[in-house]
Amino acid sequence: MARSDDKATTFNAGTSCAGVTDTAVDRPWLTHLGDPTAGGAEFQVYDRAAQSTPAQCPAATATNNVLVVSRSPVFGASGSTAGIQYSPSLVLSCDEAIMGNDETFDYTSQGGVPAFYVIHDNAALNDISVVRCDIGAESLTNPTGLTNCDDHLVASFPGSVTGANFPTMAVDNRGGLFAVWEQAPGSPGAVTGNTLLHFSTSSDKGTTWTAPRVLPTGSLLQNVFAWPGAGDPGRIDVAFYGAPESFTGTFGPDSTNGHYGLYLVQTLNNGATWSAPVLASEHFIHYGTMFTLIGNQNGNRTLGDFIQMRIGPQGEANVSFADSNNQDSGFNPEAMFVRQTSGPSVFATASGAGVVSLPGAPTGSCATDPAGNATFDAADTVGPNNPNLDLTRACLSQPDGHDYRVTMTVANLTSLAPGPQAGGTTLIWQTQWHVPSSADHTNGGALFMVYAESVGGQAATCWAGQSASALVGGGAELTYPGTTQLTGSRCVVSQGAPGTITITVPKASVSVPSPDSNTLYSVTASTQTLVGNAETPAPIAGLGGQLFNVIDVAPAFDFHP
């Protein structure tokens, strides 16, 4: 566990490699009530993995997961330990497959007490429940401070299966509850239909729930990893990965090759009606199968099971997700973020009319970036600005029918030498973009880039290529090794203050057969540092290149030739 007190700039408040008292554990989720460093509390739910033995759960008849919760700060400890050390755990359920998120709400103004919630499915994956507890003060005999904990059934569906991958819930600003989960007919690994979203609501603090309903997703037939966000009562967003392909095989999403995109749907009347799905990711972001409990974990785990949404101050949806359309699509996606900038808000009075009104993505073919933020941040230290890595503008153009041209403006390119706290001896000025292709049933498209590179202050060279991966421990990290060197007039570095880097790349070097459109998506300029050459070792079968430090990043834009 670790905690940051400066918006994740540093994590120097303290760390622990034993944040909870249990082992082995899985799937931690965090929520809080008030400020945990100043009298509030943070709660962490997790599973004791496969530990429902008679010693752990006397009524259990099988070795399932055990759903537990712990609290921070520990009773008697100072607020400085919040989010770092947690109390001994309290068992919430022994009939557990995998939990979703936990939430809190303070009902004091409504004559009640603060409440803690966590949603989960049962070991058989055929029902959904929500645990509710009252939140009180912790003590030696009750280290979590939770009392009156009850597991309330949301939905039971014998003959169907859930687990793609976990149920999730949201609490509106009056304490109303919304639950959403994935469901397919059949049983784990013996699926007989499509995977659809189902939802239910509760207006009495989770004691009773409305009859489950299918959340309409239009033509999307494989829907997984749903995540809700709520604002005013009845105003709810749900983000999810969806694909239009009908199920094949017996593993549901795990045996169905689909073109998955990130979608968002919205209700303003507590689920009576829903908006049509909006393709929030602009294009599909994964071709292939998914990795779910519905399919007995037989699919492709490229996207992990990581997608989250948070509601912003205007009631806008903010979603983190993954895009695997690259040459390592089998195991390494790129982390992505998207924010709603217009349309209905989950706050009825947002902008005076219940709508989101935020700046949109950069238009045209350029993006600007603030000066003075090209720092190397590591080991709880924010370094000084590196002027020769400080992007101020990035543009992409098409001077003719054969080439793309990238122009990056840098605050001060008088010197190409690395600064004393640059994080590496090699400097990189890079621009990347996504080219999805529905016809590419191997990778789904490509993640291309061009960059200029200076090793130890030497004259820059320019390269083009696509993202690759370097194996690290038991996993892999994205790398950006060039494979085609661009010379002469295709690589122009104009030193000065400001300086410019202009790279002209043949379209044929950064193209895929049958792209979905001519648009280059999420054109993103960045500066990086590393040791050695970015293009060494040369990628073989998508493996190669060097790990790097990100120094500065400009906003993304789409380029429409």
Sequence and secondary structure as in RCSB ss.txt:
>XXXX:A:sequence
MARSDDKATTFNAGTSCAGVTDTAVDRPWLTHLGDPTAGGAEFQVYDRAAQSTPAQCPAATATNNVLVVSRSPVF
GASGSTAGIQYSPSLVLSCDEAIMGNDETFDYTSQGGVPAFYVIHDNAALNDISVVRCDIGAESLTNPTGLTNCD
DHLVASFPGSVTGANFPTMAVDNRGGLFAVWEQAPGSPGAVTGNTLLHFSTSSDKGTTWTAPRVLPTGSLLQNVF
AWPGAGDPGRIDVAFYGAPESFTGTFGPDSTNGHYGLYLVQTLNNGATWSAPVLASEHFIHYGTMFTLIGNQNGN
RTLGDFIQMRIGPQGEANVSFADSNNQDSGFNPEAMFVRQTSGPSVFATASGAGVVSLPGAPTGSCATDPAGNAT
FDAADTVGPNNPNLDLTRACLSQPDGHDYRVTMTVANLTSLAPGPQAGGTTLIWQTQWHVPSSADHTNGGALFMV
YAESVGGQAATCWAGQSASALVGGGAELTYPGTTQLTGSRCVVSQGAPGTITITVPKASVSVPSPDSNTLYSVTA
STQTLVGNAETPAPIAGLGGQLFNVIDVAPAFDFHP
>XXXX:A:secstr
 B  SSTTS   S B S  SS SSEEEEEEEEES GGGT EEEEEEEETT  STTT TT  S  EEEEEEEES T
T  GGGTTTS    EEEEEEES EEEEEEEE GGGTS EEEEEEEE TTSSEEEEEEEEE    SS TT EEEEE
EEEEEE TTEEE SS  EEEE TTS EEEEEEEEEEETTEE S BEEEEEEESSTTSS    EEE  TT  EEEE
EEEEE STT EEEEEEEE     SSSGGGT  EEEEEEEEEESSTTSS    EETTSS  EEE    TTTTS S 
 TTTT  EEEE TTS EEEEEEE  STTTTT  EEEEEE  EEE SSTTGGGTTEEE   S  TTEEE  SS   
 EETTEE    GGG EEEEEEE SSSSEEEEEEEES  S  S  TTSSSSEEEEEEEEEEE TT TTTSEEEEEE
EEEEETT   EEEEEE EEEEETTEEEEE  EEEEE GGGEEEE SSSEEEEEEEEGGGG  SS S S EEEEEE
EEEEESS TT S  BTTB     EEEEE   EEE  
